[in-house]
Amino acid sequence: MARDRRKRNGRRAGSFRTCVGCREKKPIDELLRLVISPEGKVLPDLYGRLPGRGAHVCPDIKCLEMAVSRNAFSRAFKCRVQAPDPVELCQAFSKSGIERIRSMLATAARSGWIKAGRDAVRMSIRKDSASLIMLAQDSSSALAKQISREAERTHVPVKRILTKTELGKYHKARPLAVLAVTHRGVAKRLSKEIGHVLSLMVGSRKGSKLYSDHNGLTASDDRGMMPQTQASA
Ligand SMILES: [Zn+2]
């Protein structure tokens, strides 16, 4: 598995692809990859491991919809494809993104790269050891404001995703309103993944209740708190 990831990162590092929806050229790791089945079905490449020709798209339902309406997948794969459902694709991608977020959090927790709770998080910001702060979606707005203000001073990104119960799974199994990730590489990957998931969830919600029913899992895109992710919001 580690090898796959390395291979994936190696393949992805430094290259650019054009989104089949908006036609913008972007770094490959900011795009989602889709492949085609032998039956002409467009499939999401959820783990970046499927072989064959790929088409790339921004993690945004608008780009998926544009790609479908312009028949861009047929052009990208140079064959006739069955038009995929953009909402279904959003759901599949965000679900696999959440799996990755959970697995990264579990690794970070096991490795001691997490500071949990308000005081520990504030201390890690002051000591400059926090690389990413995750606020529970149901954390109080007073806490969110305080943490965001302090994180902003040291340019630590703050992401708001998952509930207190969900975040608590990575620390003593008790509800947790805020945590800081101290490993820079893990924080960077988490940050990117969360950005993708938040933007895909907007699309997922358009056509389905899946995410409101999903183990109490919710996400919010708090623009005031995350100026660096506004572009994908
Ligand atoms: Zn796009």
Residues whose N, C-alpha, C, O or C-beta is under 5 A from the ligand:
A	BS01	ZN	C19 G21 C22 R23 C58 C63
